[in-house]
Amino acid sequence: MTRFRRMAAACLLCLMAACAGVSRNAVPVDLDGQAHPLGIPGLRVWGDVLEPNALDALVARQAGILRQRYGDRAAAGQMPVLHYLAMSGGGPDGAFGAGVLRAWSESGSRPTFAAVAGISTGAIIAPFAFLGSDYDPVIEEIYTTLRTSQVARPAVLSGLVSGVALTDTTGLANRIAHYVTADLLAKVAAEYRRGRLLFVGTTNLDHGRPMIWNMGAIAASGHPGAVQLFRDVIRASAAVPIAFPPVFIPVQTADGRRYDEMHVDGGATSQVVLISPQLPIAALTRQQIGRNIDRRMWVIVNNRVLTNAAPVRPRIFSIGGASISSLIRGSAIGDLYKLFLIAQRDEIEFRAAWIPREMPCTSTEEFDPTYMRCLFDFGAAAMRRGGLWSDLPPYFVRPPIVPMRIGTLPREPG
């Protein structure tokens, strides 16, 4: 979101003049960990360091799924390949990932993913990617027809007065509500009960930490507020700080006390997430069913991690926007390396794709339907041509295997 990033960077100077703020009822420090969305524990976990009880619960659930779904098949030697999909942020550049998914479906080789995770624009795509190719037309509609005015309207004056944001994203909330319905949640809940997982990442700004939401658990909760929470989490994941208003998610304690948490764009802390480094998947699998399972991790980065040089105008908006874009790009590369390392540890095949340097599309506004259609078609064409997926993160090079002759090894010192 280049334009919104420029606005956010410039606004950091202006917000010092804000004279009032939106009132809220934040969770007291002494109640940290005791207040939960919908009053239900276990609907989300921290995205950096898992609390011991959360880690134990996650391990127990995954162990149960492994035994139930794959125990007998392991004994019979009929193990499936499990596929996982993670999608990054990128605003309108989510059209790239949408095009890749569409062409992947058309090829007939797109798998049913055991888990799907999304952040920011990836969070908008994630539920539909999770439910399968029947929802490809929905993703295409979102990423080829939206205009900026349908997502966010300028609200600079009220933003400076309230100190919350420079735009009004009621349009985005309405669009999410249009697509995220009770029927969609019912389908997500059904897949969750089968053992499939859907995650969305936000940033809990009160703690300055990433948070991973178990969207399947929310959908399957049966709570009357589940649909609204599902929508709020997706909107929060896409809430670019300062440019977009934060989302205040209601939480309550066991004794009924109500508070709120402030959540913003998941990309503020992570560009792409999928598997916790604290969860040793291969070891856990062997422990539960006696052998490991073949797995493939697919990562779509809706960003150009390898860029071409472009002179930056010596103006505060341009400098701020370029700086934030560089930070986001660096964060995405770092997250790819983290997932690559996890994949190496847990014997998972790693595949990643990002927007190639030669992408020809240009835009005239933040959400430009012409630009997004061009990028959607570009992503689809890149997928059809082949060669889109890399088994290494950016810049990583495997050393060549050079045969060594006897007697060429260096001697020990002394």
C-alpha positions as CSV (number, residue, x, y, z in Angstrom):
1,M,0.0,0.0,0.0
2,T,2.5,2.6,-1.2
3,R,0.2,5.6,-0.9
4,F,-1.0,4.7,2.5
5,R,2.5,4.0,3.7
6,R,3.5,7.5,2.6
7,M,0.5,8.9,4.5
8,A,1.5,7.0,7.6
9,A,5.1,8.2,7.5
10,A,4.1,11.8,7.1
11,C,1.4,11.6,9.7
12,L,4.0,10.6,12.4
13,L,5.0,14.3,12.5
14,C,1.4,15.6,12.5
15,L,0.0,13.3,15.3
16,M,2.0,15.3,17.8
17,A,-0.6,18.0,17.4
18,A,-3.6,15.8,18.1
19,C,-5.6,17.2,20.9
20,A,-8.0,14.4,21.8
21,G,-8.3,10.6,21.6
22,V,-10.8,7.9,21.2
23,S,-11.8,6.6,24.6
24,R,-11.3,2.9,25.3
25,N,-11.3,0.3,28.1
26,A,-8.0,-1.4,27.7
27,V,-7.2,-4.7,29.5
28,P,-5.5,-3.9,32.9
29,V,-2.0,-5.3,33.2
30,D,-2.9,-7.5,36.2
31,L,-5.6,-9.2,34.0
32,D,-3.2,-10.0,31.2
33,G,-4.1,-13.4,29.8
34,Q,-7.4,-13.6,31.6
35,A,-9.6,-11.7,29.1
36,H,-10.6,-13.5,26.0
37,P,-12.6,-12.7,22.8
38,L,-16.1,-14.0,23.1
39,G,-15.0,-15.0,26.6
40,I,-13.5,-18.2,25.1
41,P,-9.9,-19.2,25.8
42,G,-7.8,-20.6,23.1
43,L,-9.0,-18.7,20.1
44,R,-5.6,-17.1,19.5
45,V,-1.9,-17.4,20.6
46,W,1.1,-15.1,20.5
47,G,2.9,-15.3,17.2
48,D,6.4,-14.9,18.7
49,V,6.7,-16.9,21.9
50,L,3.9,-19.3,22.9
51,E,2.9,-19.5,26.5
52,P,3.6,-22.9,28.0
53,N,-0.2,-23.7,28.4
54,A,-0.9,-22.6,24.8
55,L,2.0,-24.7,23.5
56,D,0.8,-27.7,25.5
57,A,-2.7,-27.3,24.1
58,L,-1.5,-26.9,20.5
59,V,0.7,-30.0,20.8
60,A,-2.1,-32.0,22.3
61,R,-4.5,-31.1,19.6
62,Q,-2.1,-31.8,16.8
63,A,-1.1,-35.1,18.4
64,G,-4.8,-36.1,18.5
65,I,-5.3,-35.2,14.9
66,L,-2.2,-37.1,13.8
67,R,-3.3,-40.3,15.6
68,Q,-6.9,-40.0,14.5
69,R,-6.4,-39.2,10.8
70,Y,-3.1,-40.9,10.0
71,G,-2.4,-43.6,12.6
72,D,-4.1,-46.5,10.7
73,R,-2.8,-45.2,7.3
74,A,0.8,-45.0,8.7
75,A,0.5,-48.6,9.7
76,A,-0.7,-49.5,6.2
77,G,2.0,-47.4,4.5
78,Q,-0.6,-45.2,2.9
79,M,0.5,-41.7,4.0
80,P,-0.7,-38.6,2.1
81,V,1.4,-35.5,1.4
82,L,0.3,-32.6,3.6
83,H,0.3,-29.2,2.0
84,Y,0.5,-25.8,3.8
85,L,-0.1,-22.4,2.4
86,A,1.1,-19.0,3.8
87,M,0.3,-15.6,2.2
88,S,1.8,-12.3,3.0
89,G,0.5,-8.8,3.1
90,G,0.8,-6.4,0.2
91,G,-2.5,-4.4,-0.2
92,P,-3.6,-4.3,-3.8
93,D,-0.6,-6.5,-4.7
94,G,-2.7,-9.4,-3.3
95,A,-3.9,-9.6,-6.9
96,F,-0.7,-11.4,-7.6
97,G,-1.4,-14.2,-5.2
98,A,-5.0,-14.3,-6.3
99,G,-3.9,-14.8,-9.9
100,V,-1.5,-17.6,-8.9
101,L,-4.2,-19.4,-7.0
102,R,-6.6,-19.1,-10.0
103,A,-4.0,-20.6,-12.5
104,W,-3.0,-23.2,-9.9
105,S,-6.7,-24.4,-9.8
106,E,-6.9,-24.4,-13.6
107,S,-3.9,-26.6,-13.8
108,G,-5.6,-29.3,-11.8
109,S,-2.6,-29.6,-9.5
110,R,-3.6,-27.3,-6.6
111,P,-3.8,-29.4,-3.4
112,T,-6.3,-29.2,-0.6
113,F,-4.2,-27.4,2.1
114,A,-4.0,-28.9,5.6
115,A,-3.4,-25.4,6.9
116,V,-3.7,-21.9,5.4
117,A,-2.3,-18.7,7.0
118,G,-2.6,-15.1,5.9
119,I,-1.6,-11.6,7.0
120,S,-3.0,-8.3,5.9
121,T,-4.2,-8.7,2.3
122,G,-3.3,-12.4,2.7
123,A,-5.8,-12.6,5.5
124,I,-8.5,-11.4,3.1
125,I,-7.6,-14.2,0.7
126,A,-7.0,-16.9,3.3
127,P,-10.6,-18.1,4.1
128,F,-11.4,-18.5,0.4
129,A,-8.1,-20.2,-0.4
130,F,-8.8,-22.5,2.6
131,L,-12.2,-23.4,1.2
132,G,-10.9,-24.3,-2.2
133,S,-11.1,-23.4,-5.9
134,D,-14.9,-22.9,-5.8
135,Y,-14.1,-19.6,-4.2
136,D,-11.6,-18.5,-6.9
137,P,-14.2,-16.3,-8.6
138,V,-14.7,-14.5,-5.2
139,I,-11.0,-13.8,-4.9
140,E,-10.8,-12.6,-8.5
141,E,-13.7,-10.3,-8.0
142,I,-12.1,-8.7,-4.9
143,Y,-8.8,-8.2,-6.5
144,T,-9.9,-6.9,-9.9
145,T,-12.8,-4.7,-9.2
146,L,-12.1,-2.8,-5.9
147,R,-11.4,0.9,-6.0
148,T,-9.8,3.0,-3.3
149,S,-13.1,4.8,-2.6
150,Q,-14.7,1.4,-1.8
151,V,-12.0,0.6,0.8
152,A,-11.0,3.9,2.5
153,R,-12.0,7.5,2.4
154,P,-9.8,10.3,3.5
155,A,-10.5,11.6,7.1
156,V,-7.3,13.6,7.8
157,L,-8.9,16.3,9.9
158,S,-10.9,13.9,12.1
159,G,-7.8,11.6,12.3
160,L,-5.6,14.4,13.5
161,V,-8.3,15.4,16.1
162,S,-8.9,11.9,17.3
163,G,-5.4,10.7,16.8
164,V,-6.6,7.3,15.3
165,A,-6.2,7.3,11.5
166,L,-6.1,9.3,8.4
167,T,-8.9,7.4,6.6
168,D,-12.3,5.9,7.3
169,T,-12.4,2.2,6.4
170,T,-16.2,1.7,6.7
171,G,-16.1,0.6,3.1
172,L,-13.6,-2.1,3.8
173,A,-15.6,-3.3,6.8
174,N,-18.7,-3.5,4.6
175,R,-16.9,-5.4,1.9
176,I,-15.6,-7.9,4.4
177,A,-19.1,-8.3,5.8
178,H,-20.4,-8.9,2.3
179,Y,-18.2,-11.9,1.8
180,V,-17.7,-13.2,5.3
181,T,-21.2,-14.6,6.1
182,A,-22.6,-17.2,8.5
183,D,-22.6,-19.7,5.7
184,L,-18.9,-19.2,5.1
185,L,-18.2,-19.7,8.8
186,A,-20.2,-22.9,8.8
187,K,-18.0,-24.2,6.0
188,V,-14.8,-23.2,7.8
189,A,-16.0,-24.8,11.0
190,A,-16.7,-28.1,9.2
191,E,-13.2,-28.2,7.8
192,Y,-11.8,-27.3,11.2
193,R,-13.6,-30.3,12.7
194,R,-11.9,-32.5,10.1
195,G,-8.5,-31.3,11.4
196,R,-7.7,-28.5,8.9
197,L,-6.4,-25.2,10.2
198,L,-7.0,-21.6,9.2
199,F,-4.9,-18.8,10.7
200,V,-4.8,-15.0,10.5
201,G,-2.1,-12.8,11.9
202,T,-2.7,-9.4,13.6
203,T,-0.5,-7.2,15.8
204,N,-1.7,-6.6,19.3
205,L,-0.6,-3.0,19.7
206,D,-1.1,-3.0,23.5
207,H,1.7,-5.5,23.7
208,G,3.6,-4.7,20.4
209,R,3.5,-8.4,19.6
210,P,2.2,-10.6,16.8
211,M,-0.9,-12.6,17.5
212,I,-2.2,-15.7,15.5
213,W,-5.9,-16.3,15.4
214,N,-7.4,-19.7,15.0
215,M,-10.2,-18.8,12.6
216,G,-11.5,-22.4,12.5
217,A,-11.9,-22.4,16.3
218,I,-13.8,-19.1,16.1
219,A,-16.0,-20.4,13.3
220,A,-16.7,-23.6,15.3
221,S,-17.3,-21.9,18.6
222,G,-21.1,-21.6,18.0
223,H,-21.0,-18.2,19.7
224,P,-23.5,-15.6,18.3
225,G,-20.6,-13.1,18.1
226,A,-18.4,-15.4,16.0
227,V,-19.2,-13.9,12.6
228,Q,-18.4,-10.4,13.8
229,L,-15.2,-11.5,15.5
230,F,-14.1,-13.3,12.3
231,R,-14.7,-10.1,10.3
232,D,-13.0,-8.0,12.9
233,V,-9.9,-10.1,12.9
234,I,-9.6,-9.9,9.1
235,R,-10.1,-6.2,9.1
236,A,-7.6,-5.8,11.9
237,S,-5.0,-7.8,10.0
238,A,-5.3,-5.3,7.1
239,A,-5.4,-2.2,9.2
240,V,-2.2,-0.3,8.1
241,P,-1.2,1.7,11.3
242,I,-2.1,5.4,11.2
243,A,-3.4,5.2,7.6
244,F,-6.2,2.8,8.7
245,P,-7.9,2.9,12.1
246,P,-7.1,0.1,14.5
247,V,-9.7,-2.4,15.4
248,F,-10.8,-2.6,19.0
249,I,-11.6,-6.3,19.7
250,P,-13.9,-6.9,22.7
251,V,-12.7,-9.3,25.3
252,Q,-14.1,-10.4,28.6
253,T,-13.0,-12.3,31.8
254,A,-14.5,-15.4,33.3
255,D,-16.5,-13.2,35.7
256,G,-17.9,-11.1,32.9
257,R,-15.7,-7.9,33.0
258,R,-15.4,-6.4,29.6
259,Y,-12.4,-4.7,28.0
260,D,-11.0,-4.2,24.5
261,E,-7.7,-4.9,22.8
262,M,-6.2,-2.7,20.0
263,H,-5.2,-4.6,16.9
264,V,-3.6,-3.4,13.7
265,D,-2.0,-4.8,10.6
266,G,-0.3,-8.2,11.2
267,G,2.5,-6.9,8.9
268,A,3.6,-4.5,11.6
269,T,5.3,-7.5,13.3
270,S,5.4,-10.2,10.6
271,Q,4.9,-10.3,6.9
272,V,4.2,-14.0,6.7
273,V,3.5,-16.7,9.3
274,L,2.6,-20.4,9.3
275,I,4.3,-22.7,11.8
276,S,5.6,-21.8,15.2
277,P,9.3,-22.5,15.6
278,Q,8.4,-23.9,19.0
279,L,6.4,-26.7,17.5
280,P,8.8,-29.6,16.4
281,I,6.5,-31.1,13.8
282,A,8.7,-33.9,12.6
283,A,9.6,-35.1,16.1
284,L,5.9,-34.9,17.2
285,T,4.7,-36.8,14.2
286,R,7.2,-39.6,14.8
287,Q,6.3,-39.8,18.4
288,Q,2.6,-40.1,17.7
289,I,2.4,-42.4,14.6
290,G,5.9,-43.9,14.4
291,R,7.1,-42.1,11.3
292,N,7.2,-38.7,9.7
293,I,4.8,-37.4,7.1
294,D,5.8,-35.9,3.8
295,R,4.9,-32.2,3.9
296,R,5.2,-29.2,1.5
297,M,5.1,-25.6,2.5
298,W,4.0,-23.1,-0.1
299,V,4.6,-19.4,0.6
300,I,3.2,-16.6,-1.6
301,V,4.7,-13.2,-1.0
302,N,2.6,-10.4,-2.5
303,N,5.6,-8.1,-2.8
304,R,8.7,-7.6,-4.9
305,V,11.4,-8.8,-2.6
306,L,13.9,-8.3,-5.4
307,T,13.5,-4.7,-6.7
308,N,14.8,-2.5,-9.4
309,A,16.5,0.8,-8.5
310,A,14.2,3.9,-8.6
311,P,15.3,7.4,-7.6
312,V,13.5,8.8,-4.5
313,R,12.4,12.4,-4.6
314,P,14.0,14.5,-1.8
315,R,10.6,15.1,-0.1
316,I,9.3,13.8,3.2
317,F,6.4,11.9,1.8
318,S,8.6,10.1,-0.8
319,I,11.4,9.4,1.7
320,G,9.0,8.1,4.4
321,G,7.1,5.9,1.9
322,A,10.3,4.4,0.4
323,S,11.7,3.8,3.9
324,I,8.6,1.9,5.1
325,S,8.5,-0.1,1.9
326,S,12.1,-1.1,2.5
327,L,11.3,-2.1,6.1
328,I,8.4,-4.3,4.9
329,R,10.4,-5.9,2.2
330,G,13.2,-6.7,4.6
331,S,10.7,-8.1,7.1
332,A,9.3,-10.4,4.4
333,I,12.7,-11.7,3.5
334,G,13.5,-12.4,7.1
335,D,10.2,-14.3,7.5
336,L,11.0,-16.4,4.5
337,Y,14.3,-17.3,6.0
338,K,12.6,-18.2,9.3
339,L,10.1,-20.5,7.5
340,F,12.9,-22.0,5.5
341,L,14.8,-22.9,8.6
342,I,11.7,-24.5,10.2
343,A,11.1,-26.4,7.0
344,Q,14.7,-27.7,7.1
345,R,14.4,-28.8,10.7
346,D,11.0,-30.6,10.2
347,E,11.9,-32.1,6.8
348,I,9.3,-30.1,4.9
349,E,9.7,-29.2,1.2
350,F,9.9,-25.5,1.0
351,R,8.4,-23.5,-2.0
352,A,8.2,-19.7,-2.2
353,A,7.0,-17.3,-4.8
354,W,7.2,-13.5,-4.9
355,I,6.4,-10.8,-7.5
356,P,9.1,-11.0,-10.2
357,R,11.2,-7.9,-10.9
358,E,9.8,-7.6,-14.5
359,M,6.2,-7.0,-13.3
360,P,5.0,-4.4,-15.9
361,C,1.8,-3.1,-14.2
362,T,1.4,0.5,-13.0
363,S,-1.3,2.1,-10.9
364,T,-2.9,5.6,-10.7
365,E,-4.4,5.1,-7.3
366,E,-4.0,2.8,-4.3
367,F,-6.6,0.3,-5.3
368,D,-6.7,0.6,-9.1
369,P,-8.8,-2.0,-10.8
370,T,-6.8,-1.8,-14.0
371,Y,-3.5,-2.3,-12.1
372,M,-4.9,-5.2,-10.1
373,R,-6.3,-6.9,-13.2
374,C,-2.9,-6.6,-14.8
375,L,-1.2,-8.0,-11.7
376,F,-3.8,-10.8,-11.4
377,D,-3.2,-11.8,-15.0
378,F,0.6,-11.5,-14.6
379,G,0.6,-13.8,-11.5
380,A,-1.6,-16.3,-13.4
381,A,0.7,-16.2,-16.4
382,A,3.8,-16.7,-14.3
383,M,2.2,-19.7,-12.6
384,R,1.2,-21.2,-16.0
385,R,4.7,-20.7,-17.4
386,G,6.4,-22.6,-14.6
387,G,9.5,-21.6,-12.7
388,L,7.6,-19.4,-10.3
389,W,8.4,-21.4,-7.2
390,S,11.8,-21.3,-5.5
391,D,13.0,-23.9,-3.1
392,L,15.3,-21.4,-1.5
393,P,14.6,-18.0,0.1
394,P,15.9,-14.8,-1.7
395,Y,19.6,-14.5,-2.1
396,F,20.3,-17.9,-0.6
397,V,22.7,-20.0,-2.6
398,R,23.7,-23.6,-2.0
399,P,27.4,-24.2,-2.2
400,P,28.4,-26.4,-5.2
401,I,29.3,-29.9,-4.3
402,V,33.0,-30.3,-5.1
403,P,34.5,-33.8,-4.9
404,M,37.5,-33.8,-2.5
405,R,40.5,-36.0,-3.2
406,I,42.3,-37.9,-0.5
407,G,45.1,-35.8,1.0
408,T,43.5,-32.4,0.3
409,L,42.0,-31.9,3.7
410,P,43.7,-29.2,5.8
411,R,46.0,-30.4,8.6
412,E,45.3,-29.7,12.2
413,P,47.2,-26.8,13.7
414,G,50.5,-27.8,15.3
